[in-house]
Amino acid sequence: DKAGLYRAVLLGGFHEAGPFPPPVDGRLPAHEQLHGLLEGFLRRLLTSDRTPHARIMARELVEPTPALREVVEAAFRPLHDRI
């Protein structure tokens, strides 16, 4: 159905966009690692040459649909646990 296709596009885009978050440089202080992580995330969403997936994700953050919960669990929960 349409909602399932939308969820698949949201989740699939994370795999196509490349590794996120970037590998951690254990030599950097924690605050610099966190800064780099946030900067990378925001750059993906806000740059002028962002991907179609990034545009959809930015819209999802402004106007969330039920699919956002799945995205959070699949893409952001592992990141949260790592932090």
mmCIF file of the N, C-alpha and C atoms, coordinates in Angstrom:
data_MODEL
# 
_entry.id   MODEL 
# 
loop_
_atom_site.group_PDB 
_atom_site.id 
_atom_site.type_symbol 
_atom_site.label_atom_id 
_atom_site.label_alt_id 
_atom_site.label_comp_id 
_atom_site.label_asym_id 
_atom_site.label_entity_id 
_atom_site.label_seq_id 
_atom_site.pdbx_PDB_ins_code 
_atom_site.Cartn_x 
_atom_site.Cartn_y 
_atom_site.Cartn_z 
_atom_site.occupancy 
_atom_site.B_iso_or_equiv 
_atom_site.pdbx_formal_charge 
_atom_site.auth_seq_id 
_atom_site.auth_comp_id 
_atom_site.auth_asym_id 
_atom_site.auth_atom_id 
_atom_site.pdbx_PDB_model_num 
ATOM 1   N N  . ASP A 1 1  ? 0.834  -1.189 0.000  1.00 0.00 ? 1  ASP A N  1 
ATOM 2   C CA . ASP A 1 1  ? 0.000  0.000  0.000  1.00 0.00 ? 1  ASP A CA 1 
ATOM 3   C C  . ASP A 1 1  ? 0.880  1.254  0.000  1.00 0.00 ? 1  ASP A C  1 
ATOM 4   N N  . LYS A 1 2  ? 0.244  2.391  -0.089 1.00 0.00 ? 2  LYS A N  1 
ATOM 5   C CA . LYS A 1 2  ? 0.959  3.657  -0.188 1.00 0.00 ? 2  LYS A CA 1 
ATOM 6   C C  . LYS A 1 2  ? 1.802  3.941  1.060  1.00 0.00 ? 2  LYS A C  1 
ATOM 7   N N  . ALA A 1 3  ? 1.250  3.664  2.237  1.00 0.00 ? 3  ALA A N  1 
ATOM 8   C CA . ALA A 1 3  ? 1.990  3.903  3.482  1.00 0.00 ? 3  ALA A CA 1 
ATOM 9   C C  . ALA A 1 3  ? 3.203  2.981  3.571  1.00 0.00 ? 3  ALA A C  1 
ATOM 10  N N  . GLY A 1 4  ? 3.055  1.747  3.148  1.00 0.00 ? 4  GLY A N  1 
ATOM 11  C CA . GLY A 1 4  ? 4.176  0.804  3.165  1.00 0.00 ? 4  GLY A CA 1 
ATOM 12  C C  . GLY A 1 4  ? 5.279  1.225  2.213  1.00 0.00 ? 4  GLY A C  1 
ATOM 13  N N  . LEU A 1 5  ? 4.897  1.717  1.048  1.00 0.00 ? 5  LEU A N  1 
ATOM 14  C CA . LEU A 1 5  ? 5.886  2.199  0.083  1.00 0.00 ? 5  LEU A CA 1 
ATOM 15  C C  . LEU A 1 5  ? 6.633  3.407  0.654  1.00 0.00 ? 5  LEU A C  1 
ATOM 16  N N  . TYR A 1 6  ? 5.918  4.297  1.285  1.00 0.00 ? 6  TYR A N  1 
ATOM 17  C CA . TYR A 1 6  ? 6.530  5.484  1.879  1.00 0.00 ? 6  TYR A CA 1 
ATOM 18  C C  . TYR A 1 6  ? 7.538  5.076  2.956  1.00 0.00 ? 6  TYR A C  1 
ATOM 19  N N  . ARG A 1 7  ? 7.158  4.132  3.836  1.00 0.00 ? 7  ARG A N  1 
ATOM 20  C CA . ARG A 1 7  ? 8.076  3.644  4.873  1.00 0.00 ? 7  ARG A CA 1 
ATOM 21  C C  . ARG A 1 7  ? 9.316  3.024  4.242  1.00 0.00 ? 7  ARG A C  1 
ATOM 22  N N  . ALA A 1 8  ? 9.117  2.249  3.189  1.00 0.00 ? 8  ALA A N  1 
ATOM 23  C CA . ALA A 1 8  ? 10.249 1.603  2.513  1.00 0.00 ? 8  ALA A CA 1 
ATOM 24  C C  . ALA A 1 8  ? 11.205 2.640  1.928  1.00 0.00 ? 8  ALA A C  1 
ATOM 25  N N  . VAL A 1 9  ? 10.661 3.703  1.370  1.00 0.00 ? 9  VAL A N  1 
ATOM 26  C CA . VAL A 1 9  ? 11.507 4.764  0.816  1.00 0.00 ? 9  VAL A CA 1 
ATOM 27  C C  . VAL A 1 9  ? 12.288 5.452  1.936  1.00 0.00 ? 9  VAL A C  1 
ATOM 28  N N  . LEU A 1 10 ? 11.623 5.756  3.039  1.00 0.00 ? 10 LEU A N  1 
ATOM 29  C CA . LEU A 1 10 ? 12.300 6.405  4.155  1.00 0.00 ? 10 LEU A CA 1 
ATOM 30  C C  . LEU A 1 10 ? 13.429 5.541  4.702  1.00 0.00 ? 10 LEU A C  1 
ATOM 31  N N  . LEU A 1 11 ? 13.143 4.281  4.956  1.00 0.00 ? 11 LEU A N  1 
ATOM 32  C CA . LEU A 1 11 ? 14.150 3.387  5.525  1.00 0.00 ? 11 LEU A CA 1 
ATOM 33  C C  . LEU A 1 11 ? 15.246 3.057  4.515  1.00 0.00 ? 11 LEU A C  1 
ATOM 34  N N  . GLY A 1 12 ? 14.875 2.837  3.267  1.00 0.00 ? 12 GLY A N  1 
ATOM 35  C CA . GLY A 1 12 ? 15.838 2.497  2.236  1.00 0.00 ? 12 GLY A CA 1 
ATOM 36  C C  . GLY A 1 12 ? 16.828 3.608  1.961  1.00 0.00 ? 12 GLY A C  1 
ATOM 37  N N  . GLY A 1 13 ? 16.393 4.832  2.124  1.00 0.00 ? 13 GLY A N  1 
ATOM 38  C CA . GLY A 1 13 ? 17.267 5.963  1.877  1.00 0.00 ? 13 GLY A CA 1 
ATOM 39  C C  . GLY A 1 13 ? 18.467 6.009  2.800  1.00 0.00 ? 13 GLY A C  1 
ATOM 40  N N  . PHE A 1 14 ? 18.319 5.479  3.996  1.00 0.00 ? 14 PHE A N  1 
ATOM 41  C CA . PHE A 1 14 ? 19.450 5.468  4.923  1.00 0.00 ? 14 PHE A CA 1 
ATOM 42  C C  . PHE A 1 14 ? 20.548 4.540  4.428  1.00 0.00 ? 14 PHE A C  1 
ATOM 43  N N  . HIS A 1 15 ? 20.171 3.450  3.788  1.00 0.00 ? 15 HIS A N  1 
ATOM 44  C CA . HIS A 1 15 ? 21.171 2.517  3.268  1.00 0.00 ? 15 HIS A CA 1 
ATOM 45  C C  . HIS A 1 15 ? 21.870 3.090  2.040  1.00 0.00 ? 15 HIS A C  1 
ATOM 46  N N  . GLU A 1 16 ? 21.144 3.818  1.220  1.00 0.00 ? 16 GLU A N  1 
ATOM 47  C CA . GLU A 1 16 ? 21.701 4.387  -0.008 1.00 0.00 ? 16 GLU A CA 1 
ATOM 48  C C  . GLU A 1 16 ? 22.583 5.609  0.259  1.00 0.00 ? 16 GLU A C  1 
ATOM 49  N N  . ALA A 1 17 ? 22.335 6.301  1.339  1.00 0.00 ? 17 ALA A N  1 
ATOM 50  C CA . ALA A 1 17 ? 23.034 7.557  1.608  1.00 0.00 ? 17 ALA A CA 1 
ATOM 51  C C  . ALA A 1 17 ? 24.473 7.359  2.069  1.00 0.00 ? 17 ALA A C  1 
ATOM 52  N N  . GLY A 1 18 ? 24.839 6.151  2.362  1.00 0.00 ? 18 GLY A N  1 
ATOM 53  C CA . GLY A 1 18 ? 26.195 5.899  2.838  1.00 0.00 ? 18 GLY A CA 1 
ATOM 54  C C  . GLY A 1 18 ? 26.231 5.803  4.343  1.00 0.00 ? 18 GLY A C  1 
ATOM 55  N N  . PRO A 1 19 ? 27.407 5.522  4.862  1.00 0.00 ? 19 PRO A N  1 
ATOM 56  C CA . PRO A 1 19 ? 27.505 5.283  6.299  1.00 0.00 ? 19 PRO A CA 1 
ATOM 57  C C  . PRO A 1 19 ? 27.160 6.510  7.130  1.00 0.00 ? 19 PRO A C  1 
ATOM 58  N N  . PHE A 1 20 ? 26.294 6.307  8.057  1.00 0.00 ? 20 PHE A N  1 
ATOM 59  C CA . PHE A 1 20 ? 25.964 7.337  9.029  1.00 0.00 ? 20 PHE A CA 1 
ATOM 60  C C  . PHE A 1 20 ? 25.666 6.648  10.339 1.00 0.00 ? 20 PHE A C  1 
ATOM 61  N N  . PRO A 1 21 ? 26.230 7.085  11.377 1.00 0.00 ? 21 PRO A N  1 
ATOM 62  C CA . PRO A 1 21 ? 27.182 8.173  11.463 1.00 0.00 ? 21 PRO A CA 1 
ATOM 63  C C  . PRO A 1 21 ? 28.553 7.758  10.958 1.00 0.00 ? 21 PRO A C  1 
ATOM 64  N N  . PRO A 1 22 ? 29.402 8.742  10.732 1.00 0.00 ? 22 PRO A N  1 
ATOM 65  C CA . PRO A 1 22 ? 30.756 8.404  10.282 1.00 0.00 ? 22 PRO A CA 1 
ATOM 66  C C  . PRO A 1 22 ? 31.484 7.625  11.372 1.00 0.00 ? 22 PRO A C  1 
ATOM 67  N N  . PRO A 1 23 ? 32.526 6.916  10.991 1.00 0.00 ? 23 PRO A N  1 
ATOM 68  C CA . PRO A 1 23 ? 33.298 6.178  12.006 1.00 0.00 ? 23 PRO A CA 1 
ATOM 69  C C  . PRO A 1 23 ? 33.798 7.119  13.102 1.00 0.00 ? 23 PRO A C  1 
ATOM 70  N N  . VAL A 1 24 ? 33.858 6.617  14.301 1.00 0.00 ? 24 VAL A N  1 
ATOM 71  C CA . VAL A 1 24 ? 34.274 7.418  15.453 1.00 0.00 ? 24 VAL A CA 1 
ATOM 72  C C  . VAL A 1 24 ? 35.796 7.415  15.543 1.00 0.00 ? 24 VAL A C  1 
ATOM 73  N N  . ASP A 1 25 ? 36.354 8.596  15.708 1.00 0.00 ? 25 ASP A N  1 
ATOM 74  C CA . ASP A 1 25 ? 37.787 8.728  15.958 1.00 0.00 ? 25 ASP A CA 1 
ATOM 75  C C  . ASP A 1 25 ? 37.957 8.781  17.470 1.00 0.00 ? 25 ASP A C  1 
ATOM 76  N N  . GLY A 1 26 ? 38.348 7.665  18.047 1.00 0.00 ? 26 GLY A N  1 
ATOM 77  C CA . GLY A 1 26 ? 38.466 7.557  19.492 1.00 0.00 ? 26 GLY A CA 1 
ATOM 78  C C  . GLY A 1 26 ? 39.492 8.489  20.108 1.00 0.00 ? 26 GLY A C  1 
ATOM 79  N N  . ARG A 1 27 ? 40.310 9.108  19.285 1.00 0.00 ? 27 ARG A N  1 
ATOM 80  C CA . ARG A 1 27 ? 41.316 10.040 19.813 1.00 0.00 ? 27 ARG A CA 1 
ATOM 81  C C  . ARG A 1 27 ? 40.708 11.399 20.132 1.00 0.00 ? 27 ARG A C  1 
ATOM 82  N N  . LEU A 1 28 ? 39.540 11.693 19.558 1.00 0.00 ? 28 LEU A N  1 
ATOM 83  C CA . LEU A 1 28 ? 38.903 12.998 19.794 1.00 0.00 ? 28 LEU A CA 1 
ATOM 84  C C  . LEU A 1 28 ? 38.119 12.979 21.097 1.00 0.00 ? 28 LEU A C  1 
ATOM 85  N N  . PRO A 1 29 ? 38.038 14.138 21.762 1.00 0.00 ? 29 PRO A N  1 
ATOM 86  C CA . PRO A 1 29 ? 37.192 14.232 22.965 1.00 0.00 ? 29 PRO A CA 1 
ATOM 87  C C  . PRO A 1 29 ? 35.726 13.985 22.595 1.00 0.00 ? 29 PRO A C  1 
ATOM 88  N N  . ALA A 1 30 ? 34.967 13.524 23.549 1.00 0.00 ? 30 ALA A N  1 
ATOM 89  C CA . ALA A 1 30 ? 33.564 13.175 23.314 1.00 0.00 ? 30 ALA A CA 1 
ATOM 90  C C  . ALA A 1 30 ? 32.769 14.335 22.740 1.00 0.00 ? 30 ALA A C  1 
ATOM 91  N N  . HIS A 1 31 ? 32.995 15.551 23.224 1.00 0.00 ? 31 HIS A N  1 
ATOM 92  C CA . HIS A 1 31 ? 32.212 16.695 22.728 1.00 0.00 ? 31 HIS A CA 1 
ATOM 93  C C  . HIS A 1 31 ? 32.511 16.966 21.255 1.00 0.00 ? 31 HIS A C  1 
ATOM 94  N N  . GLU A 1 32 ? 33.741 16.723 20.811 1.00 0.00 ? 32 GLU A N  1 
ATOM 95  C CA . GLU A 1 32 ? 34.057 16.914 19.396 1.00 0.00 ? 32 GLU A CA 1 
ATOM 96  C C  . GLU A 1 32 ? 33.439 15.816 18.536 1.00 0.00 ? 32 GLU A C  1 
ATOM 97  N N  . GLN A 1 33 ? 33.386 14.606 19.060 1.00 0.00 ? 33 GLN A N  1 
ATOM 98  C CA . GLN A 1 33 ? 32.735 13.514 18.334 1.00 0.00 ? 33 GLN A CA 1 
ATOM 99  C C  . GLN A 1 33 ? 31.242 13.802 18.160 1.00 0.00 ? 33 GLN A C  1 
ATOM 100 N N  . LEU A 1 34 ? 30.604 14.281 19.235 1.00 0.00 ? 34 LEU A N  1 
ATOM 101 C CA . LEU A 1 34 ? 29.185 14.606 19.168 1.00 0.00 ? 34 LEU A CA 1 
ATOM 102 C C  . LEU A 1 34 ? 28.944 15.762 18.202 1.00 0.00 ? 34 LEU A C  1 
ATOM 103 N N  . HIS A 1 35 ? 29.788 16.759 18.234 1.00 0.00 ? 35 HIS A N  1 
ATOM 104 C CA . HIS A 1 35 ? 29.664 17.891 17.317 1.00 0.00 ? 35 HIS A CA 1 
ATOM 105 C C  . HIS A 1 35 ? 29.750 17.411 15.869 1.00 0.00 ? 35 HIS A C  1 
ATOM 106 N N  . GLY A 1 36 ? 30.713 16.549 15.580 1.00 0.00 ? 36 GLY A N  1 
ATOM 107 C CA . GLY A 1 36 ? 30.866 16.013 14.226 1.00 0.00 ? 36 GLY A CA 1 
ATOM 108 C C  . GLY A 1 36 ? 29.659 15.208 13.786 1.00 0.00 ? 36 GLY A C  1 
ATOM 109 N N  . LEU A 1 37 ? 29.105 14.452 14.697 1.00 0.00 ? 37 LEU A N  1 
ATOM 110 C CA . LEU A 1 37 ? 27.918 13.658 14.404 1.00 0.00 ? 37 LEU A CA 1 
ATOM 111 C C  . LEU A 1 37 ? 26.732 14.551 14.052 1.00 0.00 ? 37 LEU A C  1 
ATOM 112 N N  . LEU A 1 38 ? 26.489 15.555 14.869 1.00 0.00 ? 38 LEU A N  1 
ATOM 113 C CA . LEU A 1 38 ? 25.372 16.471 14.621 1.00 0.00 ? 38 LEU A CA 1 
ATOM 114 C C  . LEU A 1 38 ? 25.583 17.280 13.348 1.00 0.00 ? 38 LEU A C  1 
ATOM 115 N N  . GLU A 1 39 ? 26.807 17.723 13.127 1.00 0.00 ? 39 GLU A N  1 
ATOM 116 C CA . GLU A 1 39 ? 27.103 18.484 11.923 1.00 0.00 ? 39 GLU A CA 1 
ATOM 117 C C  . GLU A 1 39 ? 26.854 17.640 10.667 1.00 0.00 ? 39 GLU A C  1 
ATOM 118 N N  . GLY A 1 40 ? 27.277 16.393 10.704 1.00 0.00 ? 40 GLY A N  1 
ATOM 119 C CA . GLY A 1 40 ? 27.052 15.506 9.567  1.00 0.00 ? 40 GLY A CA 1 
ATOM 120 C C  . GLY A 1 40 ? 25.578 15.270 9.301  1.00 0.00 ? 40 GLY A C  1 
ATOM 121 N N  . PHE A 1 41 ? 24.806 15.080 10.360 1.00 0.00 ? 41 PHE A N  1 
ATOM 122 C CA . PHE A 1 41 ? 23.368 14.860 10.217 1.00 0.00 ? 41 PHE A CA 1 
ATOM 123 C C  . PHE A 1 41 ? 22.691 16.089 9.626  1.00 0.00 ? 41 PHE A C  1 
ATOM 124 N N  . LEU A 1 42 ? 22.990 17.244 10.183 1.00 0.00 ? 42 LEU A N  1 
ATOM 125 C CA . LEU A 1 42 ? 22.361 18.472 9.690  1.00 0.00 ? 42 LEU A CA 1 
ATOM 126 C C  . LEU A 1 42 ? 22.801 18.810 8.272  1.00 0.00 ? 42 LEU A C  1 
ATOM 127 N N  . ARG A 1 43 ? 24.053 18.535 7.958  1.00 0.00 ? 43 ARG A N  1 
ATOM 128 C CA . ARG A 1 43 ? 24.533 18.801 6.601  1.00 0.00 ? 43 ARG A CA 1 
ATOM 129 C C  . ARG A 1 43 ? 23.747 17.957 5.591  1.00 0.00 ? 43 ARG A C  1 
ATOM 130 N N  . ARG A 1 44 ? 23.476 16.705 5.932  1.00 0.00 ? 44 ARG A N  1 
ATOM 131 C CA . ARG A 1 44 ? 22.699 15.843 5.024  1.00 0.00 ? 44 ARG A CA 1 
ATOM 132 C C  . ARG A 1 44 ? 21.305 16.398 4.783  1.00 0.00 ? 44 ARG A C  1 
ATOM 133 N N  . LEU A 1 45 ? 20.719 16.979 5.828  1.00 0.00 ? 45 LEU A N  1 
ATOM 134 C CA . LEU A 1 45 ? 19.344 17.461 5.713  1.00 0.00 ? 45 LEU A CA 1 
ATOM 135 C C  . LEU A 1 45 ? 19.231 18.858 5.107  1.00 0.00 ? 45 LEU A C  1 
ATOM 136 N N  . LEU A 1 46 ? 20.236 19.684 5.296  1.00 0.00 ? 46 LEU A N  1 
ATOM 137 C CA . LEU A 1 46 ? 20.061 21.101 4.991  1.00 0.00 ? 46 LEU A CA 1 
ATOM 138 C C  . LEU A 1 46 ? 20.888 21.645 3.837  1.00 0.00 ? 46 LEU A C  1 
ATOM 139 N N  . THR A 1 47 ? 21.816 20.898 3.287  1.00 0.00 ? 47 THR A N  1 
ATOM 140 C CA . THR A 1 47 ? 22.628 21.434 2.196  1.00 0.00 ? 47 THR A CA 1 
ATOM 141 C C  . THR A 1 47 ? 21.779 21.635 0.946  1.00 0.00 ? 47 THR A C  1 
ATOM 142 N N  . SER A 1 48 ? 22.210 22.534 0.104  1.00 0.00 ? 48 SER A N  1 
ATOM 143 C CA . SER A 1 48 ? 21.453 22.835 -1.110 1.00 0.00 ? 48 SER A CA 1 
ATOM 144 C C  . SER A 1 48 ? 21.454 21.673 -2.100 1.00 0.00 ? 48 SER A C  1 
ATOM 145 N N  . ASP A 1 49 ? 22.451 20.812 -2.035 1.00 0.00 ? 49 ASP A N  1 
ATOM 146 C CA . ASP A 1 49 ? 22.510 19.686 -2.966 1.00 0.00 ? 49 ASP A CA 1 
ATOM 147 C C  . ASP A 1 49 ? 22.061 18.371 -2.310 1.00 0.00 ? 49 ASP A C  1 
ATOM 148 N N  . ARG A 1 50 ? 21.173 18.483 -1.357 1.00 0.00 ? 50 ARG A N  1 
ATOM 149 C CA . ARG A 1 50 ? 20.732 17.290 -0.635 1.00 0.00 ? 50 ARG A CA 1 
ATOM 150 C C  . ARG A 1 50 ? 19.975 16.329 -1.553 1.00 0.00 ? 50 ARG A C  1 
ATOM 151 N N  . THR A 1 51 ? 19.979 15.096 -1.150 1.00 0.00 ? 51 THR A N  1 
ATOM 152 C CA . THR A 1 51 ? 19.349 14.036 -1.930 1.00 0.00 ? 51 THR A CA 1 
ATOM 153 C C  . THR A 1 51 ? 17.830 14.098 -1.792 1.00 0.00 ? 51 THR A C  1 
ATOM 154 N N  . PRO A 1 52 ? 17.115 13.439 -2.692 1.00 0.00 ? 52 PRO A N  1 
ATOM 155 C CA . PRO A 1 52 ? 15.656 13.367 -2.523 1.00 0.00 ? 52 PRO A CA 1 
ATOM 156 C C  . PRO A 1 52 ? 15.268 12.762 -1.172 1.00 0.00 ? 52 PRO A C  1 
ATOM 157 N N  . HIS A 1 53 ? 16.024 11.763 -0.727 1.00 0.00 ? 53 HIS A N  1 
ATOM 158 C CA . HIS A 1 53 ? 15.727 11.162 0.578  1.00 0.00 ? 53 HIS A CA 1 
ATOM 159 C C  . HIS A 1 53 ? 15.872 12.191 1.698  1.00 0.00 ? 53 HIS A C  1 
ATOM 160 N N  . ALA A 1 54 ? 16.897 13.011 1.633  1.00 0.00 ? 54 ALA A N  1 
ATOM 161 C CA . ALA A 1 54 ? 17.095 14.028 2.667  1.00 0.00 ? 54 ALA A CA 1 
ATOM 162 C C  . ALA A 1 54 ? 15.944 15.028 2.674  1.00 0.00 ? 54 ALA A C  1 
ATOM 163 N N  . ARG A 1 55 ? 15.446 15.372 1.489  1.00 0.00 ? 55 ARG A N  1 
ATOM 164 C CA . ARG A 1 55 ? 14.301 16.298 1.429  1.00 0.00 ? 55 ARG A CA 1 
ATOM 165 C C  . ARG A 1 55 ? 13.059 15.660 2.047  1.00 0.00 ? 55 ARG A C  1 
ATOM 166 N N  . ILE A 1 56 ? 12.846 14.387 1.766  1.00 0.00 ? 56 ILE A N  1 
ATOM 167 C CA . ILE A 1 56 ? 11.689 13.688 2.350  1.00 0.00 ? 56 ILE A CA 1 
ATOM 168 C C  . ILE A 1 56 ? 11.850 13.599 3.863  1.00 0.00 ? 56 ILE A C  1 
ATOM 169 N N  . MET A 1 57 ? 13.064 13.287 4.316  1.00 0.00 ? 57 MET A N  1 
ATOM 170 C CA . MET A 1 57 ? 13.305 13.162 5.750  1.00 0.00 ? 57 MET A CA 1 
ATOM 171 C C  . MET A 1 57 ? 13.126 14.495 6.459  1.00 0.00 ? 57 MET A C  1 
ATOM 172 N N  . ALA A 1 58 ? 13.589 15.586 5.847  1.00 0.00 ? 58 ALA A N  1 
ATOM 173 C CA . ALA A 1 58 ? 13.399 16.910 6.446  1.00 0.00 ? 58 ALA A CA 1 
ATOM 174 C C  . ALA A 1 58 ? 11.912 17.220 6.577  1.00 0.00 ? 58 ALA A C  1 
ATOM 175 N N  . ARG A 1 59 ? 11.162 16.883 5.554  1.00 0.00 ? 59 ARG A N  1 
ATOM 176 C CA . ARG A 1 59 ? 9.713  17.111 5.624  1.00 0.00 ? 59 ARG A CA 1 
ATOM 177 C C  . ARG A 1 59 ? 9.086  16.250 6.715  1.00 0.00 ? 59 ARG A C  1 
ATOM 178 N N  . GLU A 1 60 ? 9.559  15.027 6.814  1.00 0.00 ? 60 GLU A N  1 
ATOM 179 C CA . GLU A 1 60 ? 9.040  14.114 7.843  1.00 0.00 ? 60 GLU A CA 1 
ATOM 180 C C  . GLU A 1 60 ? 9.287  14.661 9.246  1.00 0.00 ? 60 GLU A C  1 
ATOM 181 N N  . LEU A 1 61 ? 10.411 15.325 9.445  1.00 0.00 ? 61 LEU A N  1 
ATOM 182 C CA . LEU A 1 61 ? 10.706 15.898 10.757 1.00 0.00 ? 61 LEU A CA 1 
ATOM 183 C C  . LEU A 1 61 ? 9.807  17.090 11.072 1.00 0.00 ? 61 LEU A C  1 
ATOM 184 N N  . VAL A 1 62 ? 9.389  17.823 10.029 1.00 0.00 ? 62 VAL A N  1 
ATOM 185 C CA . VAL A 1 62 ? 8.519  18.979 10.221 1.00 0.00 ? 62 VAL A CA 1 
ATOM 186 C C  . VAL A 1 62 ? 7.059  18.551 10.339 1.00 0.00 ? 62 VAL A C  1 
ATOM 187 N N  . GLU A 1 63 ? 6.658  17.607 9.484  1.00 0.00 ? 63 GLU A N  1 
ATOM 188 C CA . GLU A 1 63 ? 5.286  17.104 9.469  1.00 0.00 ? 63 GLU A CA 1 
ATOM 189 C C  . GLU A 1 63 ? 5.318  15.583 9.606  1.00 0.00 ? 63 GLU A C  1 
ATOM 190 N N  . PRO A 1 64 ? 5.505  15.078 10.833 1.00 0.00 ? 64 PRO A N  1 
ATOM 191 C CA . PRO A 1 64 ? 5.684  13.638 11.008 1.00 0.00 ? 64 PRO A CA 1 
ATOM 192 C C  . PRO A 1 64 ? 4.450  12.821 10.623 1.00 0.00 ? 64 PRO A C  1 
ATOM 193 N N  . THR A 1 65 ? 4.730  11.657 10.070 1.00 0.00 ? 65 THR A N  1 
ATOM 194 C CA . THR A 1 65 ? 3.701  10.668 9.767  1.00 0.00 ? 65 THR A CA 1 
ATOM 195 C C  . THR A 1 65 ? 3.954  9.472  10.678 1.00 0.00 ? 65 THR A C  1 
ATOM 196 N N  . PRO A 1 66 ? 3.070  8.494  10.678 1.00 0.00 ? 66 PRO A N  1 
ATOM 197 C CA . PRO A 1 66 ? 3.315  7.293  11.484 1.00 0.00 ? 66 PRO A CA 1 
ATOM 198 C C  . PRO A 1 66 ? 4.612  6.570  11.110 1.00 0.00 ? 66 PRO A C  1 
ATOM 199 N N  . ALA A 1 67 ? 5.124  6.783  9.918  1.00 0.00 ? 67 ALA A N  1 
ATOM 200 C CA . ALA A 1 67 ? 6.359  6.122  9.483  1.00 0.00 ? 67 ALA A CA 1 
ATOM 201 C C  . ALA A 1 67 ? 7.569  6.613  10.268 1.00 0.00 ? 67 ALA A C  1 
ATOM 202 N N  . LEU A 1 68 ? 7.488  7.790  10.849 1.00 0.00 ? 68 LEU A N  1 
ATOM 203 C CA . LEU A 1 68 ? 8.641  8.342  11.565 1.00 0.00 ? 68 LEU A CA 1 
ATOM 204 C C  . LEU A 1 68 ? 9.062  7.432  12.716 1.00 0.00 ? 68 LEU A C  1 
ATOM 205 N N  . ARG A 1 69 ? 8.119  6.827  13.393 1.00 0.00 ? 69 ARG A N  1 
ATOM 206 C CA . ARG A 1 69 ? 8.449  5.936  14.521 1.00 0.00 ? 69 ARG A CA 1 
ATOM 207 C C  . ARG A 1 69 ? 9.345  4.790  14.048 1.00 0.00 ? 69 ARG A C  1 
ATOM 208 N N  . GLU A 1 70 ? 9.032  4.207  12.905 1.00 0.00 ? 70 GLU A N  1 
ATOM 209 C CA . GLU A 1 70 ? 9.855  3.123  12.371 1.00 0.00 ? 70 GLU A CA 1 
ATOM 210 C C  . GLU A 1 70 ? 11.240 3.618  11.996 1.00 0.00 ? 70 GLU A C  1 
ATOM 211 N N  . VAL A 1 71 ? 11.306 4.794  11.427 1.00 0.00 ? 71 VAL A N  1 
ATOM 212 C CA . VAL A 1 71 ? 12.598 5.368  11.057 1.00 0.00 ? 71 VAL A CA 1 
ATOM 213 C C  . VAL A 1 71 ? 13.438 5.599  12.308 1.00 0.00 ? 71 VAL A C  1 
ATOM 214 N N  . VAL A 1 72 ? 12.827 6.132  13.329 1.00 0.00 ? 72 VAL A N  1 
ATOM 215 C CA . VAL A 1 72 ? 13.549 6.382  14.580 1.00 0.00 ? 72 VAL A CA 1 
ATOM 216 C C  . VAL A 1 72 ? 14.092 5.070  15.136 1.00 0.00 ? 72 VAL A C  1 
ATOM 217 N N  . GLU A 1 73 ? 13.267 4.043  15.178 1.00 0.00 ? 73 GLU A N  1 
ATOM 218 C CA . GLU A 1 73 ? 13.709 2.767  15.732 1.00 0.00 ? 73 GLU A CA 1 
ATOM 219 C C  . GLU A 1 73 ? 14.783 2.102  14.879 1.00 0.00 ? 73 GLU A C  1 
ATOM 220 N N  . ALA A 1 74 ? 14.650 2.166  13.575 1.00 0.00 ? 74 ALA A N  1 
ATOM 221 C CA . ALA A 1 74 ? 15.588 1.473  12.693 1.00 0.00 ? 74 ALA A CA 1 
ATOM 222 C C  . ALA A 1 74 ? 16.875 2.255  12.466 1.00 0.00 ? 74 ALA A C  1 
ATOM 223 N N  . ALA A 1 75 ? 16.784 3.561  12.332 1.00 0.00 ? 75 ALA A N  1 
ATOM 224 C CA . ALA A 1 75 ? 17.949 4.347  11.946 1.00 0.00 ? 75 ALA A CA 1 
ATOM 225 C C  . ALA A 1 75 ? 18.560 5.136  13.100 1.00 0.00 ? 75 ALA A C  1 
ATOM 226 N N  . PHE A 1 76 ? 17.734 5.635  13.992 1.00 0.00 ? 76 PHE A N  1 
ATOM 227 C CA . PHE A 1 76 ? 18.256 6.509  15.029 1.00 0.00 ? 76 PHE A CA 1 
ATOM 228 C C  . PHE A 1 76 ? 18.446 5.836  16.386 1.00 0.00 ? 76 PHE A C  1 
ATOM 229 N N  . ARG A 1 77 ? 17.682 4.798  16.681 1.00 0.00 ? 77 ARG A N  1 
ATOM 230 C CA . ARG A 1 77 ? 17.850 4.111  17.973 1.00 0.00 ? 77 ARG A CA 1 
ATOM 231 C C  . ARG A 1 77 ? 19.263 3.541  18.109 1.00 0.00 ? 77 ARG A C  1 
ATOM 232 N N  . PRO A 1 78 ? 19.814 2.881  17.072 1.00 0.00 ? 78 PRO A N  1 
ATOM 233 C CA . PRO A 1 78 ? 21.195 2.393  17.207 1.00 0.00 ? 78 PRO A CA 1 
ATOM 234 C C  . PRO A 1 78 ? 22.193 3.534  17.435 1.00 0.00 ? 78 PRO A C  1 
ATOM 235 N N  . LEU A 1 79 ? 21.950 4.662  16.797 1.00 0.00 ? 79 LEU A N  1 
ATOM 236 C CA . LEU A 1 79 ? 22.811 5.820  16.992 1.00 0.00 ? 79 LEU A CA 1 
ATOM 237 C C  . LEU A 1 79 ? 22.685 6.322  18.428 1.00 0.00 ? 79 LEU A C  1 
ATOM 238 N N  . HIS A 1 80 ? 21.482 6.405  18.919 1.00 0.00 ? 80 HIS A N  1 
ATOM 239 C CA . HIS A 1 80 ? 21.238 6.837  20.302 1.00 0.00 ? 80 HIS A CA 1 
ATOM 240 C C  . HIS A 1 80 ? 21.953 5.910  21.274 1.00 0.00 ? 80 HIS A C  1 
ATOM 241 N N  . ASP A 1 81 ? 21.838 4.616  21.062 1.00 0.00 ? 81 ASP A N  1 
ATOM 242 C CA . ASP A 1 81 ? 22.470 3.651  21.941 1.00 0.00 ? 81 ASP A CA 1 
ATOM 243 C C  . ASP A 1 81 ? 23.994 3.786  21.900 1.00 0.00 ? 81 ASP A C  1 
ATOM 244 N N  . ARG A 1 82 ? 24.513 4.086  20.720 1.00 0.00 ? 82 ARG A N  1 
ATOM 245 C CA . ARG A 1 82 ? 25.965 4.248  20.581 1.00 0.00 ? 82 ARG A CA 1 
ATOM 246 C C  . ARG A 1 82 ? 26.468 5.491  21.328 1.00 0.00 ? 82 ARG A C  1 
ATOM 247 N N  . ILE A 1 83 ? 25.675 6.558  21.276 1.00 0.00 ? 83 ILE A N  1 
ATOM 248 C CA . ILE A 1 83 ? 26.071 7.797  21.947 1.00 0.00 ? 83 ILE A CA 1 
ATOM 249 C C  . ILE A 1 83 ? 26.037 7.566  23.455 1.00 0.00 ? 83 ILE A C  1 
# 
